[in-house]
């Protein structure tokens, strides 16, 4: 009998332990997955929204994303106070279709029919407010190793002095997309560097960081990775700093007015597509090689870009034809006095 009781007691103990273990196991089980923020099923997609990757879904040839994630990735400087309007336009929907949303809001899209999609505000449908004088400075290389035409290379010390002068005199270096708010920016100035020489990484980039100044690189897309030119990794590192934008300087820098119609498409459109995939942003501006263009080239650029940039000429005033933006050359050896005089004359 005693043995029987002991067996019963052991049995109860065993059952109690088993129940406890079961409880433990239940507690250790992972929590139910949260309800996903967007409902469409399909292939996983990457949406590059103003340069940031947003994970979404690709289904039926269209791209869907979590609305808040998409809005958060849109460039805050470009949209400024308008993000609430964008949010309201969604009427409380938690999911957005990128194609529908971008078309409604004038955001440029680029895709190749696959799961990856690029959405860029700056390349979209917008105009700068008119009547603002914007000096656009033209540089090329930075350094004292003048391995090609010396006038193309600004000495690092001269560049430092020029940037310090601009900042001391109340100028605000901006990107092309900042022209959306040109009337709210104190003395806007655009610093542009053509031909994507490698010294733009080794010499220019440290100076931009030192002064916290924005600069635009006009990249010859086909030369990325060449010995004398920026590598893809260098370009991406510069872009990630937020101080640099890459805009288009064609594929191989041929003179546009000498090309066939087919070659024009390669130089103006293929380079745009390749630069978009390289940088995550659709370029919004193009610099015509050597400032040369013709009616055919400009017609294509009007379809593909927001701005077309020349070389010398009068200062750019917003509201004028954005496909004939003239620049002020800053040649090697220019004195600070002459630099200042050109800037002050341009800024009016
Ligand atoms: Zn060039």
py3Dmol code that shows the C-alpha trace and the ligand (Angstrom):
import py3Dmol

protein = """\
ATOM      1  CA  UNK A   1       0.000   0.000   0.000  1.00  0.00           C
ATOM      2  CA  UNK A   2       2.782   2.291   1.004  1.00  0.00           C
ATOM      3  CA  UNK A   3       4.412   1.601  -2.327  1.00  0.00           C
ATOM      4  CA  UNK A   4       1.135   2.311  -4.141  1.00  0.00           C
ATOM      5  CA  UNK A   5       0.794   5.706  -2.412  1.00  0.00           C
ATOM      6  CA  UNK A   6       4.386   6.497  -3.298  1.00  0.00           C
ATOM      7  CA  UNK A   7       3.691   5.599  -6.925  1.00  0.00           C
ATOM      8  CA  UNK A   8       0.593   7.831  -6.909  1.00  0.00           C
ATOM      9  CA  UNK A   9       2.559  10.675  -5.302  1.00  0.00           C
ATOM     10  CA  UNK A  10       5.339  10.232  -7.880  1.00  0.00           C
ATOM     11  CA  UNK A  11       2.725  10.155 -10.646  1.00  0.00           C
ATOM     12  CA  UNK A  12       1.170  13.437  -9.400  1.00  0.00           C
ATOM     13  CA  UNK A  13       4.616  14.979  -9.136  1.00  0.00           C
ATOM     14  CA  UNK A  14       5.417  13.807 -12.653  1.00  0.00           C
ATOM     15  CA  UNK A  15       2.143  15.214 -14.057  1.00  0.00           C
ATOM     16  CA  UNK A  16       2.691  18.513 -12.225  1.00  0.00           C
ATOM     17  CA  UNK A  17       6.200  18.827 -13.618  1.00  0.00           C
ATOM     18  CA  UNK A  18       4.988  18.006 -17.121  1.00  0.00           C
ATOM     19  CA  UNK A  19       2.285  20.717 -16.899  1.00  0.00           C
ATOM     20  CA  UNK A  20       4.895  23.193 -15.633  1.00  0.00           C
ATOM     21  CA  UNK A  21       7.229  22.268 -18.492  1.00  0.00           C
ATOM     22  CA  UNK A  22       4.402  22.728 -20.991  1.00  0.00           C
ATOM     23  CA  UNK A  23       3.726  26.185 -19.535  1.00  0.00           C
ATOM     24  CA  UNK A  24       7.420  27.006 -19.841  1.00  0.00           C
ATOM     25  CA  UNK A  25       7.473  25.807 -23.434  1.00  0.00           C
ATOM     26  CA  UNK A  26       4.390  27.912 -24.281  1.00  0.00           C
ATOM     27  CA  UNK A  27       6.044  30.963 -22.769  1.00  0.00           C
ATOM     28  CA  UNK A  28       9.235  30.333 -24.717  1.00  0.00           C
ATOM     29  CA  UNK A  29       7.371  30.089 -28.030  1.00  0.00           C
ATOM     30  CA  UNK A  30       7.971  33.154 -30.183  1.00  0.00           C
ATOM     31  CA  UNK A  31       5.190  35.739 -30.202  1.00  0.00           C
ATOM     32  CA  UNK A  32       2.750  35.708 -33.108  1.00  0.00           C
ATOM     33  CA  UNK A  33       4.217  37.855 -35.908  1.00  0.00           C
ATOM     34  CA  UNK A  34       2.849  41.409 -35.969  1.00  0.00           C
ATOM     35  CA  UNK A  35       0.286  42.095 -38.673  1.00  0.00           C
ATOM     36  CA  UNK A  36       2.354  43.369 -41.631  1.00  0.00           C
ATOM     37  CA  UNK A  37       1.873  47.064 -42.344  1.00  0.00           C
ATOM     38  CA  UNK A  38       1.125  46.476 -45.993  1.00  0.00           C
ATOM     39  CA  UNK A  39      -1.200  43.774 -47.198  1.00  0.00           C
ATOM     40  CA  UNK A  40      -0.486  42.966 -50.869  1.00  0.00           C
ATOM     41  CA  UNK A  41       1.262  39.656 -51.326  1.00  0.00           C
ATOM     42  CA  UNK A  42       3.931  39.325 -53.964  1.00  0.00           C
ATOM     43  CA  UNK A  43       7.637  39.383 -54.613  1.00  0.00           C
ATOM     44  CA  UNK A  44       9.808  41.407 -52.242  1.00  0.00           C
ATOM     45  CA  UNK A  45      10.729  44.746 -53.816  1.00  0.00           C
ATOM     46  CA  UNK A  46      13.272  47.474 -53.155  1.00  0.00           C
ATOM     47  CA  UNK A  47      12.067  51.018 -53.651  1.00  0.00           C
ATOM     48  CA  UNK A  48      14.836  53.643 -53.756  1.00  0.00           C
ATOM     49  CA  UNK A  49      13.062  56.685 -52.375  1.00  0.00           C
ATOM     50  CA  UNK A  50      15.212  59.826 -52.679  1.00  0.00           C
ATOM     51  CA  UNK A  51      18.276  57.611 -52.302  1.00  0.00           C
ATOM     52  CA  UNK A  52      17.061  55.494 -49.330  1.00  0.00           C
ATOM     53  CA  UNK A  53      16.040  51.858 -49.691  1.00  0.00           C
ATOM     54  CA  UNK A  54      12.464  51.019 -48.622  1.00  0.00           C
ATOM     55  CA  UNK A  55      11.369  47.373 -48.654  1.00  0.00           C
ATOM     56  CA  UNK A  56       8.073  46.772 -50.400  1.00  0.00           C
ATOM     57  CA  UNK A  57       6.142  44.344 -52.533  1.00  0.00           C
ATOM     58  CA  UNK A  58       6.072  43.889 -56.312  1.00  0.00           C
ATOM     59  CA  UNK A  59       2.828  42.490 -57.713  1.00  0.00           C
ATOM     60  CA  UNK A  60       1.113  42.754 -61.056  1.00  0.00           C
ATOM     61  CA  UNK A  61       3.807  45.077 -62.388  1.00  0.00           C
ATOM     62  CA  UNK A  62       3.252  47.584 -59.560  1.00  0.00           C
ATOM     63  CA  UNK A  63       5.167  48.426 -56.403  1.00  0.00           C
ATOM     64  CA  UNK A  64       3.620  48.764 -52.953  1.00  0.00           C
ATOM     65  CA  UNK A  65       5.161  50.030 -49.735  1.00  0.00           C
ATOM     66  CA  UNK A  66       4.265  50.955 -46.199  1.00  0.00           C
ATOM     67  CA  UNK A  67       2.986  54.526 -46.525  1.00  0.00           C
ATOM     68  CA  UNK A  68       4.822  55.887 -43.476  1.00  0.00           C
ATOM     69  CA  UNK A  69       8.118  54.266 -44.478  1.00  0.00           C
ATOM     70  CA  UNK A  70       7.797  55.782 -47.953  1.00  0.00           C
ATOM     71  CA  UNK A  71       6.957  59.262 -46.600  1.00  0.00           C
ATOM     72  CA  UNK A  72       9.831  59.105 -44.101  1.00  0.00           C
ATOM     73  CA  UNK A  73      12.296  58.372 -46.911  1.00  0.00           C
ATOM     74  CA  UNK A  74      11.173  61.340 -49.038  1.00  0.00           C
ATOM     75  CA  UNK A  75      13.688  64.179 -48.863  1.00  0.00           C
ATOM     76  CA  UNK A  76      12.711  66.488 -45.983  1.00  0.00           C
ATOM     77  CA  UNK A  77      14.530  69.542 -47.402  1.00  0.00           C
ATOM     78  CA  UNK A  78      12.752  69.213 -50.716  1.00  0.00           C
ATOM     79  CA  UNK A  79       9.271  68.730 -49.271  1.00  0.00           C
ATOM     80  CA  UNK A  80       9.712  70.973 -46.211  1.00  0.00           C
ATOM     81  CA  UNK A  81       6.221  71.681 -44.771  1.00  0.00           C
ATOM     82  CA  UNK A  82       4.446  69.669 -47.452  1.00  0.00           C
ATOM     83  CA  UNK A  83       4.855  66.209 -45.945  1.00  0.00           C
ATOM     84  CA  UNK A  84       1.568  66.593 -43.991  1.00  0.00           C
ATOM     85  CA  UNK A  85      -0.239  67.350 -47.270  1.00  0.00           C
ATOM     86  CA  UNK A  86       1.295  64.221 -48.787  1.00  0.00           C
ATOM     87  CA  UNK A  87       0.110  62.206 -45.783  1.00  0.00           C
ATOM     88  CA  UNK A  88      -3.421  63.651 -46.007  1.00  0.00           C
ATOM     89  CA  UNK A  89      -3.556  62.795 -49.709  1.00  0.00           C
ATOM     90  CA  UNK A  90      -3.378  59.132 -48.711  1.00  0.00           C
ATOM     91  CA  UNK A  91      -6.632  59.370 -46.702  1.00  0.00           C
ATOM     92  CA  UNK A  92      -5.359  57.176 -43.883  1.00  0.00           C
ATOM     93  CA  UNK A  93      -4.239  54.292 -46.114  1.00  0.00           C
ATOM     94  CA  UNK A  94      -1.348  52.341 -44.581  1.00  0.00           C
ATOM     95  CA  UNK A  95      -0.150  51.075 -47.951  1.00  0.00           C
ATOM     96  CA  UNK A  96       0.633  53.083 -51.043  1.00  0.00           C
ATOM     97  CA  UNK A  97       1.128  52.111 -54.643  1.00  0.00           C
ATOM     98  CA  UNK A  98       4.351  53.889 -55.667  1.00  0.00           C
ATOM     99  CA  UNK A  99       3.247  54.316 -59.285  1.00  0.00           C
ATOM    100  CA  UNK A 100      -0.065  55.995 -58.326  1.00  0.00           C
ATOM    101  CA  UNK A 101       1.410  58.117 -55.535  1.00  0.00           C
ATOM    102  CA  UNK A 102       4.402  59.361 -57.537  1.00  0.00           C
ATOM    103  CA  UNK A 103       2.256  60.246 -60.543  1.00  0.00           C
ATOM    104  CA  UNK A 104      -0.158  62.215 -58.351  1.00  0.00           C
ATOM    105  CA  UNK A 105       2.646  64.060 -56.529  1.00  0.00           C
ATOM    106  CA  UNK A 106       4.950  64.718 -59.492  1.00  0.00           C
ATOM    107  CA  UNK A 107       7.724  62.447 -58.239  1.00  0.00           C
ATOM    108  CA  UNK A 108       9.920  60.937 -60.982  1.00  0.00           C
ATOM    109  CA  UNK A 109       9.980  57.161 -61.381  1.00  0.00           C
ATOM    110  CA  UNK A 110      12.484  54.878 -63.010  1.00  0.00           C
ATOM    111  CA  UNK A 111      12.135  51.112 -63.315  1.00  0.00           C
ATOM    112  CA  UNK A 112      13.027  48.302 -65.660  1.00  0.00           C
ATOM    113  CA  UNK A 113       9.911  46.207 -65.159  1.00  0.00           C
ATOM    114  CA  UNK A 114      11.370  44.292 -62.197  1.00  0.00           C
ATOM    115  CA  UNK A 115      11.131  44.390 -58.430  1.00  0.00           C
ATOM    116  CA  UNK A 116      13.498  47.353 -58.099  1.00  0.00           C
ATOM    117  CA  UNK A 117      12.092  50.877 -58.503  1.00  0.00           C
ATOM    118  CA  UNK A 118      13.597  54.373 -58.147  1.00  0.00           C
ATOM    119  CA  UNK A 119      11.467  57.297 -56.952  1.00  0.00           C
ATOM    120  CA  UNK A 120      13.139  60.732 -56.923  1.00  0.00           C
ATOM    121  CA  UNK A 121      11.544  64.022 -55.915  1.00  0.00           C
ATOM    122  CA  UNK A 122      14.208  66.283 -57.438  1.00  0.00           C
ATOM    123  CA  UNK A 123      13.878  64.714 -60.903  1.00  0.00           C
ATOM    124  CA  UNK A 124      10.090  65.115 -60.803  1.00  0.00           C
ATOM    125  CA  UNK A 125       7.633  67.772 -61.855  1.00  0.00           C
ATOM    126  CA  UNK A 126       8.505  71.082 -60.186  1.00  0.00           C
ATOM    127  CA  UNK A 127       9.730  74.576 -60.995  1.00  0.00           C
ATOM    128  CA  UNK A 128      11.791  76.940 -58.861  1.00  0.00           C
ATOM    129  CA  UNK A 129      10.071  80.168 -57.796  1.00  0.00           C
ATOM    130  CA  UNK A 130      11.045  82.876 -60.317  1.00  0.00           C
ATOM    131  CA  UNK A 131      13.306  85.888 -59.977  1.00  0.00           C
ATOM    132  CA  UNK A 132      16.132  84.570 -57.762  1.00  0.00           C
ATOM    133  CA  UNK A 133      19.705  85.197 -58.945  1.00  0.00           C
ATOM    134  CA  UNK A 134      21.771  82.038 -58.461  1.00  0.00           C
ATOM    135  CA  UNK A 135      25.494  82.083 -59.277  1.00  0.00           C
ATOM    136  CA  UNK A 136      26.485  78.616 -60.506  1.00  0.00           C
ATOM    137  CA  UNK A 137      30.230  78.080 -60.145  1.00  0.00           C
ATOM    138  CA  UNK A 138      32.079  75.720 -62.474  1.00  0.00           C
ATOM    139  CA  UNK A 139      35.082  73.760 -61.239  1.00  0.00           C
ATOM    140  CA  UNK A 140      36.666  70.508 -62.453  1.00  0.00           C
ATOM    141  CA  UNK A 141      39.560  68.930 -60.544  1.00  0.00           C
ATOM    142  CA  UNK A 142      40.959  69.928 -57.160  1.00  0.00           C
ATOM    143  CA  UNK A 143      44.692  69.534 -56.528  1.00  0.00           C
ATOM    144  CA  UNK A 144      48.156  70.646 -57.532  1.00  0.00           C
ATOM    145  CA  UNK A 145      48.846  67.589 -59.686  1.00  0.00           C
ATOM    146  CA  UNK A 146      47.659  69.115 -62.956  1.00  0.00           C
ATOM    147  CA  UNK A 147      47.882  66.030 -65.165  1.00  0.00           C
ATOM    148  CA  UNK A 148      45.772  67.593 -67.915  1.00  0.00           C
ATOM    149  CA  UNK A 149      44.951  71.233 -68.760  1.00  0.00           C
ATOM    150  CA  UNK A 150      46.205  73.076 -65.618  1.00  0.00           C
ATOM    151  CA  UNK A 151      43.369  75.583 -65.652  1.00  0.00           C
ATOM    152  CA  UNK A 152      41.003  72.724 -64.766  1.00  0.00           C
ATOM    153  CA  UNK A 153      42.610  72.111 -61.346  1.00  0.00           C
ATOM    154  CA  UNK A 154      41.835  74.389 -58.422  1.00  0.00           C
ATOM    155  CA  UNK A 155      44.505  74.477 -55.749  1.00  0.00           C
ATOM    156  CA  UNK A 156      43.127  73.081 -52.441  1.00  0.00           C
ATOM    157  CA  UNK A 157      44.278  76.203 -50.545  1.00  0.00           C
ATOM    158  CA  UNK A 158      42.518  78.467 -53.049  1.00  0.00           C
ATOM    159  CA  UNK A 159      39.335  76.398 -52.747  1.00  0.00           C
ATOM    160  CA  UNK A 160      39.454  76.684 -48.943  1.00  0.00           C
ATOM    161  CA  UNK A 161      39.822  80.456 -49.218  1.00  0.00           C
ATOM    162  CA  UNK A 162      36.932  80.656 -51.693  1.00  0.00           C
ATOM    163  CA  UNK A 163      34.611  78.554 -49.516  1.00  0.00           C
ATOM    164  CA  UNK A 164      35.525  80.571 -46.429  1.00  0.00           C
ATOM    165  CA  UNK A 165      34.806  83.793 -48.350  1.00  0.00           C
ATOM    166  CA  UNK A 166      31.407  82.488 -49.530  1.00  0.00           C
ATOM    167  CA  UNK A 167      30.387  81.496 -46.001  1.00  0.00           C
ATOM    168  CA  UNK A 168      31.721  84.714 -44.437  1.00  0.00           C
ATOM    169  CA  UNK A 169      29.736  86.723 -46.960  1.00  0.00           C
ATOM    170  CA  UNK A 170      26.421  84.999 -46.293  1.00  0.00           C
ATOM    171  CA  UNK A 171      26.231  82.710 -49.337  1.00  0.00           C
ATOM    172  CA  UNK A 172      24.429  79.367 -48.983  1.00  0.00           C
ATOM    173  CA  UNK A 173      25.809  76.521 -51.120  1.00  0.00           C
ATOM    174  CA  UNK A 174      22.861  74.452 -52.361  1.00  0.00           C
ATOM    175  CA  UNK A 175      21.933  71.499 -54.605  1.00  0.00           C
ATOM    176  CA  UNK A 176      19.804  71.906 -57.742  1.00  0.00           C
ATOM    177  CA  UNK A 177      16.805  70.469 -55.881  1.00  0.00           C
ATOM    178  CA  UNK A 178      17.090  73.201 -53.221  1.00  0.00           C
ATOM    179  CA  UNK A 179      16.060  75.651 -55.952  1.00  0.00           C
ATOM    180  CA  UNK A 180      12.501  74.546 -55.140  1.00  0.00           C
ATOM    181  CA  UNK A 181      12.794  76.933 -52.175  1.00  0.00           C
ATOM    182  CA  UNK A 182      15.210  79.403 -53.803  1.00  0.00           C
ATOM    183  CA  UNK A 183      13.202  82.403 -52.555  1.00  0.00           C
ATOM    184  CA  UNK A 184      13.656  81.260 -48.935  1.00  0.00           C
ATOM    185  CA  UNK A 185      17.437  80.736 -49.142  1.00  0.00           C
ATOM    186  CA  UNK A 186      19.885  83.502 -48.286  1.00  0.00           C
ATOM    187  CA  UNK A 187      22.197  84.182 -51.261  1.00  0.00           C
ATOM    188  CA  UNK A 188      22.045  80.726 -52.880  1.00  0.00           C
ATOM    189  CA  UNK A 189      25.104  79.539 -54.807  1.00  0.00           C
ATOM    190  CA  UNK A 190      25.697  76.259 -56.642  1.00  0.00           C
ATOM    191  CA  UNK A 191      29.176  74.707 -56.614  1.00  0.00           C
ATOM    192  CA  UNK A 192      29.572  72.298 -59.522  1.00  0.00           C
ATOM    193  CA  UNK A 193      32.529  70.035 -60.329  1.00  0.00           C
ATOM    194  CA  UNK A 194      32.654  68.475 -63.810  1.00  0.00           C
ATOM    195  CA  UNK A 195      34.223  65.268 -65.142  1.00  0.00           C
ATOM    196  CA  UNK A 196      34.262  63.238 -61.861  1.00  0.00           C
ATOM    197  CA  UNK A 197      38.056  63.216 -61.475  1.00  0.00           C
ATOM    198  CA  UNK A 198      39.382  60.975 -58.692  1.00  0.00           C
ATOM    199  CA  UNK A 199      40.697  64.039 -56.845  1.00  0.00           C
ATOM    200  CA  UNK A 200      37.074  64.960 -56.168  1.00  0.00           C
ATOM    201  CA  UNK A 201      37.294  62.201 -53.546  1.00  0.00           C
ATOM    202  CA  UNK A 202      40.889  62.609 -52.346  1.00  0.00           C
ATOM    203  CA  UNK A 203      41.106  66.439 -52.356  1.00  0.00           C
ATOM    204  CA  UNK A 204      37.635  67.970 -52.655  1.00  0.00           C
ATOM    205  CA  UNK A 205      35.640  65.697 -50.331  1.00  0.00           C
ATOM    206  CA  UNK A 206      37.749  66.393 -47.191  1.00  0.00           C
ATOM    207  CA  UNK A 207      37.402  70.147 -47.847  1.00  0.00           C
ATOM    208  CA  UNK A 208      33.619  69.878 -48.268  1.00  0.00           C
ATOM    209  CA  UNK A 209      33.452  68.063 -44.918  1.00  0.00           C
ATOM    210  CA  UNK A 210      35.745  70.637 -43.295  1.00  0.00           C
ATOM    211  CA  UNK A 211      33.423  73.490 -44.293  1.00  0.00           C
ATOM    212  CA  UNK A 212      30.120  71.558 -44.293  1.00  0.00           C
ATOM    213  CA  UNK A 213      29.448  72.752 -47.841  1.00  0.00           C
ATOM    214  CA  UNK A 214      27.207  71.136 -50.481  1.00  0.00           C
ATOM    215  CA  UNK A 215      28.605  70.423 -53.957  1.00  0.00           C
ATOM    216  CA  UNK A 216      27.264  68.898 -57.160  1.00  0.00           C
ATOM    217  CA  UNK A 217      29.388  66.504 -59.212  1.00  0.00           C
ATOM    218  CA  UNK A 218      28.689  66.274 -62.933  1.00  0.00           C
ATOM    219  CA  UNK A 219      29.659  62.649 -63.461  1.00  0.00           C
ATOM    220  CA  UNK A 220      30.801  61.171 -66.792  1.00  0.00           C
ATOM    221  CA  UNK A 221      28.978  57.956 -66.078  1.00  0.00           C
ATOM    222  CA  UNK A 222      30.964  55.720 -68.465  1.00  0.00           C
ATOM    223  CA  UNK A 223      34.263  56.636 -66.780  1.00  0.00           C
ATOM    224  CA  UNK A 224      33.300  55.629 -63.241  1.00  0.00           C
ATOM    225  CA  UNK A 225      36.034  53.244 -62.075  1.00  0.00           C
ATOM    226  CA  UNK A 226      38.707  54.450 -64.514  1.00  0.00           C
ATOM    227  CA  UNK A 227      42.132  55.197 -63.002  1.00  0.00           C
ATOM    228  CA  UNK A 228      41.813  58.991 -63.144  1.00  0.00           C
ATOM    229  CA  UNK A 229      38.132  59.029 -62.204  1.00  0.00           C
ATOM    230  CA  UNK A 230      35.979  58.304 -59.191  1.00  0.00           C
ATOM    231  CA  UNK A 231      35.230  54.693 -58.363  1.00  0.00           C
ATOM    232  CA  UNK A 232      31.662  53.617 -57.616  1.00  0.00           C
ATOM    233  CA  UNK A 233      32.561  53.110 -53.934  1.00  0.00           C
ATOM    234  CA  UNK A 234      34.093  56.589 -53.649  1.00  0.00           C
ATOM    235  CA  UNK A 235      31.058  58.147 -55.274  1.00  0.00           C
ATOM    236  CA  UNK A 236      28.661  56.284 -52.985  1.00  0.00           C
ATOM    237  CA  UNK A 237      30.638  57.309 -49.896  1.00  0.00           C
ATOM    238  CA  UNK A 238      30.497  60.950 -50.965  1.00  0.00           C
ATOM    239  CA  UNK A 239      26.759  60.746 -51.640  1.00  0.00           C
ATOM    240  CA  UNK A 240      26.108  59.111 -48.265  1.00  0.00           C
ATOM    241  CA  UNK A 241      27.653  62.133 -46.526  1.00  0.00           C
ATOM    242  CA  UNK A 242      24.697  64.271 -47.639  1.00  0.00           C
ATOM    243  CA  UNK A 243      27.130  66.934 -48.901  1.00  0.00           C
ATOM    244  CA  UNK A 244      27.287  65.674 -52.485  1.00  0.00           C
ATOM    245  CA  UNK A 245      24.828  65.039 -55.309  1.00  0.00           C
ATOM    246  CA  UNK A 246      25.714  63.263 -58.544  1.00  0.00           C
ATOM    247  CA  UNK A 247      24.219  64.761 -61.687  1.00  0.00           C
ATOM    248  CA  UNK A 248      24.794  63.683 -65.276  1.00  0.00           C
ATOM    249  CA  UNK A 249      27.626  64.721 -67.593  1.00  0.00           C
ATOM    250  CA  UNK A 250      26.702  62.119 -70.257  1.00  0.00           C
ATOM    251  CA  UNK A 251      28.211  58.690 -70.785  1.00  0.00           C
ATOM    252  CA  UNK A 252      31.552  59.471 -72.513  1.00  0.00           C
ATOM    253  CA  UNK A 253      31.673  63.276 -72.845  1.00  0.00           C
ATOM    254  CA  UNK A 254      31.185  63.436 -76.612  1.00  0.00           C
ATOM    255  CA  UNK A 255      30.115  66.777 -78.063  1.00  0.00           C
ATOM    256  CA  UNK A 256      26.355  66.416 -78.357  1.00  0.00           C
ATOM    257  CA  UNK A 257      26.052  68.511 -81.513  1.00  0.00           C
ATOM    258  CA  UNK A 258      28.285  66.033 -83.380  1.00  0.00           C
ATOM    259  CA  UNK A 259      26.305  62.883 -82.537  1.00  0.00           C
ATOM    260  CA  UNK A 260      23.705  60.874 -84.452  1.00  0.00           C
ATOM    261  CA  UNK A 261      20.207  60.586 -82.984  1.00  0.00           C
ATOM    262  CA  UNK A 262      21.001  57.072 -81.738  1.00  0.00           C
ATOM    263  CA  UNK A 263      24.223  58.210 -80.056  1.00  0.00           C
ATOM    264  CA  UNK A 264      22.336  61.068 -78.405  1.00  0.00           C
ATOM    265  CA  UNK A 265      20.011  58.560 -76.752  1.00  0.00           C
ATOM    266  CA  UNK A 266      23.012  56.617 -75.421  1.00  0.00           C
ATOM    267  CA  UNK A 267      24.750  59.707 -74.108  1.00  0.00           C
ATOM    268  CA  UNK A 268      21.688  61.340 -72.557  1.00  0.00           C
ATOM    269  CA  UNK A 269      19.363  58.472 -71.599  1.00  0.00           C
ATOM    270  CA  UNK A 270      21.511  55.395 -71.016  1.00  0.00           C
ATOM    271  CA  UNK A 271      23.846  57.428 -68.827  1.00  0.00           C
ATOM    272  CA  UNK A 272      20.860  58.648 -66.824  1.00  0.00           C
ATOM    273  CA  UNK A 273      19.634  55.086 -66.257  1.00  0.00           C
ATOM    274  CA  UNK A 274      23.098  53.843 -65.273  1.00  0.00           C
ATOM    275  CA  UNK A 275      23.690  56.748 -62.887  1.00  0.00           C
ATOM    276  CA  UNK A 276      20.292  56.136 -61.295  1.00  0.00           C
ATOM    277  CA  UNK A 277      21.178  52.507 -60.570  1.00  0.00           C
ATOM    278  CA  UNK A 278      24.623  53.480 -59.326  1.00  0.00           C
ATOM    279  CA  UNK A 279      23.510  56.218 -56.936  1.00  0.00           C
ATOM    280  CA  UNK A 280      19.910  55.332 -56.001  1.00  0.00           C
ATOM    281  CA  UNK A 281      18.677  58.722 -57.271  1.00  0.00           C
ATOM    282  CA  UNK A 282      17.453  59.800 -60.678  1.00  0.00           C
ATOM    283  CA  UNK A 283      19.668  62.713 -61.786  1.00  0.00           C
ATOM    284  CA  UNK A 284      17.774  65.991 -62.254  1.00  0.00           C
ATOM    285  CA  UNK A 285      20.452  68.000 -64.087  1.00  0.00           C
ATOM    286  CA  UNK A 286      22.786  67.480 -67.012  1.00  0.00           C
ATOM    287  CA  UNK A 287      25.888  69.463 -67.988  1.00  0.00           C
ATOM    288  CA  UNK A 288      26.416  69.571 -71.762  1.00  0.00           C
ATOM    289  CA  UNK A 289      30.036  68.494 -72.489  1.00  0.00           C
ATOM    290  CA  UNK A 290      32.080  71.613 -73.297  1.00  0.00           C
ATOM    291  CA  UNK A 291      28.777  73.482 -73.068  1.00  0.00           C
ATOM    292  CA  UNK A 292      27.868  72.283 -76.567  1.00  0.00           C
ATOM    293  CA  UNK A 293      24.324  71.248 -77.474  1.00  0.00           C
ATOM    294  CA  UNK A 294      21.841  71.544 -80.316  1.00  0.00           C
ATOM    295  CA  UNK A 295      18.039  71.572 -80.647  1.00  0.00           C
ATOM    296  CA  UNK A 296      17.811  67.756 -80.767  1.00  0.00           C
ATOM    297  CA  UNK A 297      19.904  67.319 -77.625  1.00  0.00           C
ATOM    298  CA  UNK A 298      18.007  69.987 -75.710  1.00  0.00           C
ATOM    299  CA  UNK A 299      14.671  68.442 -76.736  1.00  0.00           C
ATOM    300  CA  UNK A 300      15.729  65.079 -75.250  1.00  0.00           C
ATOM    301  CA  UNK A 301      17.061  66.782 -72.107  1.00  0.00           C
ATOM    302  CA  UNK A 302      13.765  68.618 -71.578  1.00  0.00           C
ATOM    303  CA  UNK A 303      12.069  65.208 -71.437  1.00  0.00           C
ATOM    304  CA  UNK A 304      14.682  63.506 -69.249  1.00  0.00           C
ATOM    305  CA  UNK A 305      15.980  66.206 -66.835  1.00  0.00           C
ATOM    306  CA  UNK A 306      14.886  69.373 -65.004  1.00  0.00           C
ATOM    307  CA  UNK A 307      18.006  71.461 -65.724  1.00  0.00           C
ATOM    308  CA  UNK A 308      20.550  71.685 -68.548  1.00  0.00           C
ATOM    309  CA  UNK A 309      23.812  73.420 -67.722  1.00  0.00           C
ATOM    310  CA  UNK A 310      26.148  75.419 -69.993  1.00  0.00           C
ATOM    311  CA  UNK A 311      29.584  76.940 -69.322  1.00  0.00           C
ATOM    312  CA  UNK A 312      30.149  80.721 -69.340  1.00  0.00           C
ATOM    313  CA  UNK A 313      27.445  83.354 -69.725  1.00  0.00           C
ATOM    314  CA  UNK A 314      25.151  85.572 -67.663  1.00  0.00           C
ATOM    315  CA  UNK A 315      24.121  84.588 -64.152  1.00  0.00           C
ATOM    316  CA  UNK A 316      21.200  82.191 -63.904  1.00  0.00           C
ATOM    317  CA  UNK A 317      17.965  83.760 -62.674  1.00  0.00           C
ATOM    318  CA  UNK A 318      15.239  81.280 -61.690  1.00  0.00           C
ATOM    319  CA  UNK A 319      12.242  81.413 -64.004  1.00  0.00           C
ATOM    320  CA  UNK A 320      14.500  81.660 -67.065  1.00  0.00           C
ATOM    321  CA  UNK A 321      14.795  78.635 -69.348  1.00  0.00           C
ATOM    322  CA  UNK A 322      16.240  75.943 -67.020  1.00  0.00           C
ATOM    323  CA  UNK A 323      17.939  74.213 -69.980  1.00  0.00           C
ATOM    324  CA  UNK A 324      20.297  77.140 -70.492  1.00  0.00           C
ATOM    325  CA  UNK A 325      21.701  77.599 -67.000  1.00  0.00           C
ATOM    326  CA  UNK A 326      25.003  79.474 -67.413  1.00  0.00           C
ATOM    327  CA  UNK A 327      27.946  79.118 -65.075  1.00  0.00           C
ATOM    328  CA  UNK A 328      30.823  81.180 -63.765  1.00  0.00           C
ATOM    329  CA  UNK A 329      34.156  79.465 -64.431  1.00  0.00           C
ATOM    330  CA  UNK A 330      36.624  79.439 -61.542  1.00  0.00           C
ATOM    331  CA  UNK A 331      39.994  78.923 -63.275  1.00  0.00           C
ATOM    332  CA  UNK A 332      43.170  77.869 -61.495  1.00  0.00           C
ATOM    333  CA  UNK A 333      45.082  80.778 -60.004  1.00  0.00           C
ATOM    334  CA  UNK A 334      42.176  83.247 -59.881  1.00  0.00           C
ATOM    335  CA  UNK A 335      42.829  85.719 -57.058  1.00  0.00           C
ATOM    336  CA  UNK A 336      40.424  85.819 -54.139  1.00  0.00           C
ATOM    337  CA  UNK A 337      39.693  89.456 -55.050  1.00  0.00           C
ATOM    338  CA  UNK A 338      38.668  88.493 -58.588  1.00  0.00           C
ATOM    339  CA  UNK A 339      36.624  85.532 -57.284  1.00  0.00           C
ATOM    340  CA  UNK A 340      34.787  87.840 -54.873  1.00  0.00           C
ATOM    341  CA  UNK A 341      34.188  90.448 -57.594  1.00  0.00           C
ATOM    342  CA  UNK A 342      32.639  87.826 -59.908  1.00  0.00           C
ATOM    343  CA  UNK A 343      30.410  86.512 -57.128  1.00  0.00           C
ATOM    344  CA  UNK A 344      29.233  89.922 -55.999  1.00  0.00           C
ATOM    345  CA  UNK A 345      28.468  90.980 -59.584  1.00  0.00           C
ATOM    346  CA  UNK A 346      26.535  87.750 -60.189  1.00  0.00           C
ATOM    347  CA  UNK A 347      24.574  87.896 -56.958  1.00  0.00           C
ATOM    348  CA  UNK A 348      23.532  91.481 -57.721  1.00  0.00           C
TER     349      UNK A 348
END
"""
ligand_1 = """\
1
ZN
Zn 33.287 68.107 -68.927
"""
view = py3Dmol.view(width=600, height=400)
view.addModel(protein, "pdb")
view.setStyle({"model": 0}, {"cartoon": {"style": "trace"}})
view.addModel(ligand_1, "xyz")
view.setStyle({"model": 1}, {"stick": {}})
view.zoomTo()
view.show()
